[in-house]
């Protein structure tokens, strides 16, 4: 999960991900590194601000296929982006 550091997250966030989701999530994150990198970079690109909270509390979202994420959250859908930024749990509605 060290690649999360390269993407701008800190050790506190990584530790919180493990604390909330259990150590087993580490293996999932390692096995899906490229997909998770793509999702994080896309979320940054479209203006999602609370990616750290999504990583901690909506971790399953990052285990979805990147192309599926792009279909669910289109960069021109400002309402969805604003809703996610206002309340990270909105992601569960997608």
PyMOL commands that set and color helices and strands:
alter all, ss='L'
color gray80, all
select helices_A, chain A and resi 3-6+11-21+24-31+33-46+51-57+59-63+66-72+78-86+88-93
alter helices_A, ss='H'
color red, helices_A
deselect
rebuild
show_as cartoon
